[in-house]
Amino acid sequence: MPDFLPVILYPLLALIGLVFLAVAVGHLVATTGGWRDLVRAYPSPTTVPGRVIAYQGAQFKGANYAGVLQLTANPLGLRFELMRPFHFGSPPFFVPWAEVTGIVEKNIWGRLVVLNFARVPSVPVVIREKLAKRLCSESKGNWKFDGSYHMG
């Protein structure tokens, strides 16, 4: 066995280990944050036409997805998808507007909107108010949220 093999092998093993670690953490976050519950309740079609809003963030029951969400909004509903390479173990889900409610909460960072889903009320999703207003616009009047704020 050549002497240089371990020198090449260690970085390769470290890279493989990092990939496995990233996939394992993704699965753990999807489970604890409620993403998997939402996928089971709201399976997504393969493609969803509509406005794609990329690089968004949201908090799912304490699991923070900062800048890795890609949302697709249309008059029928809202599709949540994790961007590559963060999508492992977290398939997209699609929620009809009729099953989404939103309430504004104010905290020290500003106004946030808490989204609740009819089939999975145990998984609140928190987004910025600016994003919620954009989603209202993309829904073409099929979704609105309570604009008065509640102390969070």
Secondary structure, DSSP 8 states (H G I E B T S, - for coil): --TTHHHHHHHHHHHHHHHHHHHHHHHHHHHHHTHHHHHHHSB--S---SEEEEEEEEEETTEEEEEEEEEEE-SSEEEEEE-TTTTTT---EEEEGGGEEEEEEEETTEEEEEEEETTEEEEEEEEEHHHHHHHHHHTTTS---EEEEEE-
